[in-house]
Amino acid sequence: MEHLLRGESVLDVGCGPFTYGYNTKLSSNITVIDLPPQFVQSMSEHDPRNFYIVASAGKIPYADNSFDISLLQLILHHTPDISEAILKEVSRVTRTQILIIDHVRSEFFLQRKIQTAYWTVFDGGCQYYSVHEWDRLLAPYTVTTFRRTGKMFGNICQIILQSTENSAILNAQSVL
């Protein structure tokens, strides 16, 4: 993923606290938003090269197409009621691609029970999407990559979306 971010203007939505191992070496062109002020303060203290602000992912304080790439790392499972609105808003401010890394819930009963127990103890999220739920959530977008990784049942998904603006352009060009 690092090769996708080099030299690009990047919006990172929901950085979380520094203690979770955020990679501060990715770029120096990153604008980071998160809602808890303590996360923003912690990150800005550990990585003064990038720009950190307190802002809602549901109402990003930037103009349309302000960033080349947007990154959502492990946040959508913490925002079940507004995941669709977040994706729409992130798409609005993104020129090219949206990179998503998040959990994917197993379709198998026993694996799902193990995942749920693990996530309850260690993560604190509240909406873990199955592959079918991811498909529904991502239906309005052009998905160029959906890859499952992770040591626990392939429980992490890496997704690359074309932004809405670019999806419309690409789809119009393919018709011509």
C-alpha positions in Angstrom: 0.0 0.0 0.0 2.9 2.4 0.7 3.7 2.7 -3.0 0.2 4.0 -3.7 0.6 6.8 -1.2 4.1 8.1 -2.2 4.0 11.6 -3.6 0.3 11.9 -3.4 -1.8 14.2 -1.3 -3.5 11.9 1.2 -6.4 12.2 3.6 -6.4 9.7 6.4 -9.8 9.4 8.0 -9.8 8.2 11.6 -6.1 7.9 12.6 -6.8 6.7 16.1 -4.2 7.1 18.9 -0.5 6.7 18.2 -0.4 3.7 20.5 -2.1 1.6 17.8 1.0 1.6 15.6 0.1 4.2 13.0 2.8 4.2 10.3 4.1 7.8 10.4 6.7 7.1 7.7 4.2 6.7 4.8 4.4 10.3 3.5 4.7 13.9 4.5 1.6 14.9 2.4 -1.0 13.4 4.8 -3.9 15.3 6.2 -5.3 13.4 9.1 -8.8 13.8 10.7 -10.3 12.2 13.7 -13.0 13.2 16.1 -11.4 12.6 19.5 -9.1 15.5 20.3 -6.8 13.3 22.3 -6.1 11.1 19.2 -5.3 14.1 17.1 -3.0 15.5 19.8 -1.2 12.2 20.4 -0.6 11.8 16.6 0.6 15.3 16.0 3.1 15.0 18.9 4.5 11.8 17.4 4.5 12.9 13.8 4.8 16.7 13.3 5.5 16.3 9.6 1.8 15.8 8.7 -1.3 17.9 9.4 -3.8 16.7 12.1 -7.2 18.2 12.7 -10.2 17.4 14.8 -13.0 16.8 12.3 -15.9 14.5 11.6 -15.7 11.9 8.8 -19.3 12.7 8.1 -18.6 16.3 7.3 -15.0 16.7 6.1 -14.0 20.4 6.1 -12.4 20.3 2.6 -13.6 21.2 -0.9 -14.5 18.6 -3.5 -11.5 16.7 -4.9 -9.0 18.1 -2.4 -7.0 14.9 -2.1 -5.5 12.4 -4.5 -6.1 9.4 -2.3 -8.1 8.8 0.9 -7.4 6.1 3.5 -9.8 4.5 5.9 -7.9 2.1 8.2 -10.0 0.1 10.5 -12.6 2.7 11.1 -15.8 1.6 9.4 -16.6 -1.1 11.9 -16.6 1.7 14.5 -19.2 3.7 12.6 -22.1 1.4 11.8 -24.8 4.1 11.5 -22.9 6.4 9.3 -20.6 4.1 7.2 -22.5 4.9 4.0 -22.4 8.7 4.7 -18.7 8.5 5.5 -17.9 6.7 2.2 -20.0 9.3 0.3 -18.2 12.2 2.0 -14.7 10.7 1.5 -15.6 10.1 -2.1 -16.5 13.8 -2.4 -13.1 15.0 -1.3 -11.1 12.3 -3.2 -9.8 12.6 -6.8 -8.6 9.1 -7.6 -8.7 6.2 -5.1 -10.1 5.4 -1.7 -8.1 2.7 0.2 -10.0 0.8 2.9 -8.5 -1.7 5.3 -11.0 -3.2 7.7 -12.4 -6.4 9.2 -14.5 -8.9 7.4 -16.8 -11.2 9.3 -16.7 -14.9 8.5 -19.7 -16.7 6.9 -19.0 -19.8 9.0 -20.7 -20.1 12.4 -17.7 -21.2 14.5 -15.2 -18.8 12.9 -17.8 -16.0 13.4 -18.1 -16.8 17.1 -14.3 -16.8 17.6 -14.0 -13.5 15.7 -16.8 -12.0 17.8 -15.2 -13.0 21.0 -11.8 -11.7 19.9 -13.2 -8.4 18.7 -15.3 -7.9 21.9 -12.2 -8.2 24.0 -9.6 -6.4 21.9 -11.3 -4.1 19.4 -14.4 -2.4 20.6 -16.0 -2.0 17.2 -19.7 -2.6 16.7 -20.3 -3.5 13.1 -18.2 -6.1 11.4 -19.3 -6.6 7.8 -19.5 -10.0 6.0 -18.5 -10.2 2.4 -22.1 -9.8 1.3 -22.5 -6.8 3.6 -19.4 -5.2 2.1 -20.8 -5.8 -1.4 -23.9 -4.0 -0.4 -22.1 -1.1 1.2 -19.7 -0.7 -1.8 -22.3 -1.2 -4.5 -22.4 2.5 -5.5 -18.6 2.5 -6.1 -16.2 1.0 -8.6 -14.3 -1.6 -6.6 -10.9 -2.3 -8.3 -9.5 -4.5 -5.5 -11.1 -6.6 -2.8 -8.5 -8.8 -1.2 -8.8 -10.8 2.1 -5.8 -11.2 4.3 -5.2 -11.8 7.9 -4.0 -14.7 10.0 -7.4 -15.3 11.6 -9.6 -16.7 8.9 -8.7 -14.0 6.3 -10.4 -11.5 8.6 -9.0 -8.4 7.1 -10.1 -6.9 3.8 -8.1 -4.5 1.6 -10.3 -2.6 -0.7 -9.4 0.0 -3.4 -12.3 2.1 -4.8 -12.3 4.6 -7.6 -13.7 7.8 -6.4 -17.3 8.6 -7.5 -16.1 11.4 -9.8 -13.6 9.1 -11.5 -16.0 6.2 -11.6 -18.4 8.3 -13.6 -15.6 9.4 -15.9 -14.3 5.9 -16.4 -17.8 4.5 -17.0 -18.5 7.2 -19.6 -15.2 6.6 -21.4 -15.9 2.9 -21.5 -19.2 3.6 -23.3 -17.4 5.8 -26.0 
